[in-house]
Amino acid sequence: MHSLATVALGAFAIIFFCAALIVGLVILKKYKAEQIRINELTKKRLEEKQKNK
């Protein structure tokens, strides 16, 4: 039988890992959205430059 401290530490480790995973996924999603926004902005600028020529 495991001691209460071992069980609590294991539960904390699992919760901490899940929280870190969720935070990582949110950051990745925001990063991808920002990359898409930058790419669209770059395309618009290129199109405007081509129209001005």
Z-matrix of the N, CA and C atoms (Angstrom, degrees):
N
C 1 1.461
C 2 1.538 1 109.43
N 3 1.327 2 114.69 1 135.73
C 4 1.458 3 120.04 2 -178.62
C 5 1.522 4 111.00 3 -81.47
N 6 1.298 5 115.42 4 150.66
C 7 1.465 6 118.76 5 176.86
C 8 1.526 7 109.47 6 -77.00
N 9 1.301 8 115.56 7 160.30
C 10 1.463 9 121.24 8 -178.41
C 11 1.526 10 111.27 9 -61.04
N 12 1.330 11 117.08 10 -36.87
C 13 1.461 12 120.83 11 -179.77
C 14 1.528 13 111.21 12 -63.93
N 15 1.329 14 116.74 13 -39.63
C 16 1.463 15 120.39 14 179.68
C 17 1.528 16 110.71 15 -66.43
N 18 1.316 17 116.01 16 -42.83
C 19 1.470 18 120.50 17 179.01
C 20 1.531 19 110.18 18 -64.07
N 21 1.337 20 116.71 19 -43.58
C 22 1.467 21 120.99 20 -179.99
C 23 1.526 22 110.69 21 -64.27
N 24 1.325 23 115.97 22 -41.85
C 25 1.467 24 119.50 23 179.23
C 26 1.528 25 111.07 24 -64.52
N 27 1.330 26 117.02 25 -41.54
C 28 1.462 27 121.00 26 177.39
C 29 1.517 28 111.76 27 -63.05
N 30 1.327 29 116.67 28 -42.82
C 31 1.471 30 120.58 29 178.88
C 32 1.522 31 110.36 30 -63.95
N 33 1.329 32 116.29 31 -42.53
C 34 1.464 33 120.12 32 178.21
C 35 1.524 34 110.75 33 -61.91
N 36 1.324 35 116.89 34 -42.38
C 37 1.465 36 120.48 35 -179.66
C 38 1.528 37 110.78 36 -62.86
N 39 1.324 38 117.33 37 -41.53
C 40 1.466 39 120.69 38 179.37
C 41 1.525 40 110.77 39 -65.65
N 42 1.339 41 116.70 40 -44.94
C 43 1.469 42 120.42 41 179.52
C 44 1.525 43 110.27 42 -63.69
N 45 1.337 44 117.13 43 -43.53
C 46 1.466 45 120.76 44 179.76
C 47 1.527 46 110.96 45 -62.31
N 48 1.331 47 117.29 46 -42.03
C 49 1.462 48 121.20 47 179.20
C 50 1.524 49 110.75 48 -63.05
N 51 1.322 50 116.89 49 -44.06
C 52 1.472 51 120.39 50 179.52
C 53 1.525 52 111.17 51 -63.75
N 54 1.330 53 116.58 52 -41.79
C 55 1.466 54 120.08 53 178.87
C 56 1.525 55 110.75 54 -63.64
N 57 1.321 56 116.75 55 -42.03
C 58 1.464 57 120.53 56 178.69
C 59 1.532 58 110.61 57 -64.12
N 60 1.314 59 116.93 58 -38.65
C 61 1.461 60 121.03 59 178.59
C 62 1.524 61 110.90 60 -64.24
N 63 1.319 62 116.58 61 -44.26
C 64 1.466 63 120.59 62 179.74
C 65 1.526 64 110.71 63 -64.03
N 66 1.331 65 116.78 64 -45.25
C 67 1.465 66 120.31 65 178.44
C 68 1.519 67 110.43 66 -61.30
N 69 1.319 68 117.39 67 -41.71
C 70 1.463 69 121.03 68 178.14
C 71 1.514 70 112.34 69 -61.51
N 72 1.317 71 117.10 70 -41.79
C 73 1.471 72 120.57 71 178.98
C 74 1.523 73 111.47 72 -66.67
N 75 1.331 74 117.38 73 -38.91
C 76 1.472 75 120.38 74 178.36
C 77 1.526 76 110.28 75 -64.65
N 78 1.337 77 116.47 76 -43.82
C 79 1.466 78 120.06 77 179.30
C 80 1.526 79 110.44 78 -63.38
N 81 1.332 80 116.62 79 -41.91
C 82 1.463 81 120.41 80 178.57
C 83 1.523 82 111.19 81 -61.98
N 84 1.324 83 117.09 82 -41.54
C 85 1.469 84 121.36 83 179.23
C 86 1.525 85 110.72 84 -63.08
N 87 1.343 86 116.82 85 -43.13
C 88 1.463 87 120.24 86 178.72
C 89 1.518 88 110.98 87 -65.92
N 90 1.332 89 117.33 88 -38.71
C 91 1.460 90 121.56 89 178.83
C 92 1.523 91 110.58 90 -62.77
N 93 1.356 92 116.33 91 -44.81
C 94 1.463 93 120.36 92 178.93
C 95 1.525 94 110.88 93 -62.08
N 96 1.338 95 117.27 94 -42.46
C 97 1.465 96 121.21 95 179.59
C 98 1.527 97 110.20 96 -62.65
N 99 1.310 98 117.37 97 -40.15
C 100 1.467 99 121.32 98 179.45
C 101 1.531 100 110.44 99 -66.73
N 102 1.342 101 117.17 100 -40.13
C 103 1.466 102 120.40 101 177.74
C 104 1.528 103 110.81 102 -61.81
N 105 1.336 104 116.53 103 -42.72
C 106 1.466 105 120.84 104 178.85
C 107 1.531 106 110.03 105 -62.31
N 108 1.336 107 116.54 106 -43.16
C 109 1.466 108 120.78 107 -179.47
C 110 1.533 109 110.49 108 -63.24
N 111 1.325 110 117.30 109 -42.08
C 112 1.468 111 121.09 110 179.70
C 113 1.535 112 110.16 111 -65.25
N 114 1.338 113 116.97 112 -41.78
C 115 1.464 114 120.19 113 179.17
C 116 1.521 115 111.33 114 -63.20
N 117 1.332 116 117.63 115 -40.71
C 118 1.462 117 120.55 116 178.45
C 119 1.519 118 111.06 117 -65.77
N 120 1.325 119 116.99 118 -40.17
C 121 1.460 120 121.31 119 178.07
C 122 1.526 121 110.69 120 -63.04
N 123 1.319 122 116.74 121 -41.32
C 124 1.462 123 121.25 122 178.49
C 125 1.524 124 111.02 123 -63.81
N 126 1.329 125 116.68 124 -42.35
C 127 1.468 126 120.52 125 178.14
C 128 1.522 127 110.85 126 -61.41
N 129 1.333 128 117.22 127 -43.31
C 130 1.466 129 120.67 128 179.83
C 131 1.519 130 110.82 129 -61.95
N 132 1.331 131 116.71 130 -42.29
C 133 1.462 132 120.16 131 179.78
C 134 1.525 133 111.08 132 -64.82
N 135 1.345 134 116.94 133 -40.75
C 136 1.468 135 119.83 134 178.30
C 137 1.524 136 110.89 135 -63.76
N 138 1.338 137 116.49 136 -41.83
C 139 1.463 138 119.90 137 178.88
C 140 1.520 139 111.36 138 -63.44
N 141 1.324 140 116.93 139 -40.21
C 142 1.465 141 120.66 140 178.82
C 143 1.531 142 111.04 141 -65.33
N 144 1.325 143 117.08 142 -39.69
C 145 1.463 144 120.28 143 178.60
C 146 1.531 145 110.64 144 -64.51
N 147 1.338 146 116.30 145 -40.37
C 148 1.463 147 119.97 146 -179.91
C 149 1.522 148 111.22 147 -67.29
N 150 1.315 149 117.68 148 -35.86
C 151 1.464 150 121.60 149 179.18
C 152 1.524 151 110.75 150 -69.46
N 153 1.324 152 117.04 151 -34.51
C 154 1.471 153 121.25 152 -177.69
C 155 1.527 154 111.78 153 -74.40
N 156 1.310 155 118.95 154 -19.91
C 157 1.473 156 121.21 155 -178.52
C 158 1.507 157 111.65 156 -72.48
